[in-house]
Amino acid sequence: MSEGRTAEDLAKNQKEVSVAEFFERNRHLLGFDNKKKALLTVVKEAVDNALDACEEARILPEINVETIDMGNDRFRIIITDNGPGIVKAQIPNIFAKLLYGSKFHSMKQSRGQQGIGISAAVLYAQLTTGRPAKITSKPNKAKQAHYYELHIHTTSNTPHIVKEELIDWKKDRGTKIELDIEASYQKGDQSVDAYIKETAIVNPHATIIYTNPKAEQLIFARATDKLPAEPREIKPHPYGVELGILQKMLGYTESRTLQSFLTNEFSRVGPGTAKEICEKAALLPGMKPKEVTQPQIEKLMDGIKNTKIISPPTDCISPIGAALLEKGLKKEVNAEFYASVTRTPSVYRGNPFVIECAIAYGGEQPKDQSIRLLRFANRVPLLYQQSSCSIFKSVVQTNWRPYGLQQSNGSLPAGPVTLAVHLASVWPPFTSEAKEALAHYPEIIKEIKLALQDCGRQLGSYVNKKRRINAESQKRSYIEKYIPHVAEALKELLSLKQTDESKLKILLKELLEKHRGKLEKVEMDNTEYDEEFANIGKGEKEND
Amino acid sequence: MSEGRTAEDLAKNQKEVSVAEFFERNRHLLGFDNKKKALLTVVKEAVDNALDACEEARILPEINVETIDMGNDRFRIIITDNGPGIVKAQIPNIFAKLLYGSKFHSMKQSRGQQGIGISAAVLYAQLTTGRPAKITSKPNKAKQAHYYELHIHTTSNTPHIVKEELIDWKKDRGTKIELDIEASYQKGDQSVDAYIKETAIVNPHATIIYTNPKAEQLIFARATDKLPAEPREIKPHPYGVELGILQKMLGYTESRTLQSFLTNEFSRVGPGTAKEICEKAALLPGMKPKEVTQPQIEKLMDGIKNTKIISPPTDCISPIGAALLEKGLKKEVNAEFYASVTRTPSVYRGNPFVIECAIAYGGEQPKDQSIRLLRFANRVPLLYQQSSCSIFKSVVQTNWRPYGLQQSNGSLPAGPVTLAVHLASVWPPFTSEAKEALAHYPEIIKEIKLALQDCGRQLGSYVNKKRRINAESQKRSYIEKYIPHVAEALKELLSLKQTDESKLKILLKELLEKHRGKLEKVEMDNTEYDEEFANIGKGEKEND
């Protein structure tokens, strides 16, 4: 046994760990737990980035996704978009440096947020096949495209440029990324196929051409030429700011007074509100931000808490809309009843968010299984970690029995139902860097539950009406069964003619109807058919 | 609506995100989801570090944990250890820089691994109360202690020293950390109380003095003076190395030939094995590591895969031991039957690990609820994210019915059982930075299941024997019920005396015994009592 170590011995090994080394070793944190998921994660990060870039440039996205099986668990992934391209100087950092991007500090809805996703895919490719990422990008129609081959220097988390050159590219604008990775392909609920299909549902403005590893091409054609409303960037709302952040903001601000600091750096704080905050904090509005002391910051926090400030603006988020979400579901699921709702915006920790929900009932869906739950955050399908997600939790905690579904404690309800829930937010709180599940913020769970209850009530009134009518029609059929016998008996007793017997039957039926009222019809809601959606998810199959 | 942005517009906002900013915004990734959990996480990170430091210095740990409720959701946490202390120059980095530490690059079992935990606690304190961390450390008995007040400069992830001085400290050696945080206190399964209690169970060599926020002091006295075997640092095993890592190692090595690279940088590779690897890879053992090309690295990977290499050494891990784990459980749970097992070491991705498991059945435990599952990794209790953990998954996927427990599909079994499962490894694969659950590696799940089955079989033979004996004893009691009546009837028929009747009863009983055999005894296994464990978890209650 070796001797115990002293503080000096221990100090020798203490050193910095680069964030790239950290994730290289903890790649499961980024969604690279296994080969099947790795395929999905790489495609997802690239497509999410492509959609974000196109929308920021107000371009209708057309995205080409190729997944090529090269045998021996190796896949080549090529994703090409028609977005604005990336300026030369930024390409190495964007693709080969973790925690680098434009969205972390901006408060508006987007798919990416952390500046990790695509560089993590590059890291995974490098780790499993040793091959560099190949990037082509063309921001200017009149010029040639930049071509890069990149590795990540993990001990320093910096790009290592293997090759760089100018090349001709037939596209006007856009970006292409090519990665060789270790992966495996399987169809099913958590496959790339499912991801692409669900992405098309919630992004009807995008065309996606997907070639799966079996070399089958699926085309998800654009269903609308209207881009989603552009989310506007906002400043933080005072209610969401934490003490430490406020302290930091006071240190960095260029505002000269506390009053102007409050009005300049926050949303929904005008001069009146700023004055009120200062008053309630017992601080002078004219004091210099950098001179606010620690106890004064605590007072300022109290001042904010005790001042009534209107909710943050919500044009920083761009929900799908109940009608569009429901239509998307209609294309995906052939059901007999649909309902949907978009809630009014709400706020968690100062971040605005909107919950949307759509439900499809009946049709060909299996009756005695758990319902199918589709989860979305900022128009991205979430396919893993269902049971850790606050959407799942909200569905499980909602009592579905009054709405006509069976449910055992702590489980999803059972019944012929597909349920889609979408969170649109400036900052969806994911439980991991892999962005697979939403964290359990009470404000979010409350809003999801309200949306579910809204759809649930509509479902319940449909299901209960259907049940009532079925019961009534069963009763009638019992009575109707006797009508011929009664008619025949009467005919014999009264020696009537054959025609009289027929008349009698009709009379008896009329009597029944008069007595029990006309049988209601269950409204079928699947007759509607929208031209716009004719192509979504259909996917013309062609051989590549 | 604004115009679409060009690549140049987008480039303006692209920048680096510091890892401290990243976690400041994503603090839930580090276990700071809510106030209740925050209290646990801060205590856990500090205690884990203290235990690691003491063990590395081969000092029997004595750790003082104070949690002071200051009202208004503010708590002061003070953790003091008798460890080796920290040299002055390292204090700011260890406590106020994320991703800094000694364990990330070292391959041996320890509680900490990432260099995030304690600095994350400091970050959380700063974020919620704005107060600096106060650190006192004394590595040298003869000198004064270093005292620091530290903030983290989040935009650069560097320490900001608020105050530094030399002070007198009555302790010989040790480290003290004091943090003010926003938190809330609740008793129960996921509380600090539960964490401390379970920590004492799996660390019988440590004394922990815990003062809870109600100012009640609980003393978990050391139960053994024997430190756990010291884990030895190992080199990576060739089977666990990934292509990208191999590529990097080839670039960094100081070895001059491929042959010496293989023998120097890996465990279990001697000259013979190295030669065989080179042969199977069709590479010259004398070639320079830096000159190995990309295709040759792929060949080298194949060479490794096709060479039989013995498993990595296992003295890098230090399991608790089945007997000690079972004894720990005995102190915690008053049951009627116990079983335990320590598996032989196994390997996932080149990392050695050992699974241990102990089970307690019956006694005062509730019969019709799910079993109670205690999860541990490297002697640290895991209290959150149960359903995401591979330990949970392994328990759920094991068929417990043959072992006498009820179980519905996809659920924990039900019955009067407490089950403790411990993973000891060089690198436990956690699903998040908060280290709350183990990732689903098939090798790990397989080993856990084998351990469960082993304990399960022992449990099953006990439960089934008990059931058999109960059934037999019930049958006997039916027959015995009639003996007095038969005896009385015979007495009347044959006009016997009272004493004859008594004799008859005895004879009939003997006849029954002869016929059905002697009733077996169910062995009670809770009679054993170990002096060593007399104090664990008892906790003498005193007022502070």
Interface residues (C-beta under 8 A of the other chain):
Chain A: M1 S2 E3 G4 R5 T6 A7 E8 L10 A11 N13 Q14 K15 E16 V17 S18 V19 E21 F22 E24 R25 N26 H28 L29 D33 N34 A53 E56 A57 R58 I59 P84 G85 I86 V87 A89 Q90 N93 I94 K97 L99 Y100 G101 S102 F104 H105 S106 Q114 G115 Q126 L127 T128 T129 G130 R131 S137 P139 N140 T154 A229 E230 E242 L243 G244 I245 Q247 K248 Q294 I297 E298 Q385 S387 S388 W427 P429 F430 T431 S432 E433 A439 H440
Chain B: M1 S2 E3 G4 R5 T6 A7 E8 L10 A11 N13 Q14 K15 E16 V17 S18 V19 E21 F22 E24 R25 N26 H28 L29 D33 A53 E56 A57 R58 I59 P84 G85 I86 V87 A89 Q90 N93 I94 K97 L99 Y100 G101 S102 F104 H105 S106 Q114 G115 Q126 L127 T128 T129 G130 R131 S137 P139 N140 T154 A229 E230 R232 E242 L243 G244 I245 Q247 K248 Q294 I297 E298 Q385 S387 S388 W427 P429 F430 T431 S432 E433 A439 H440
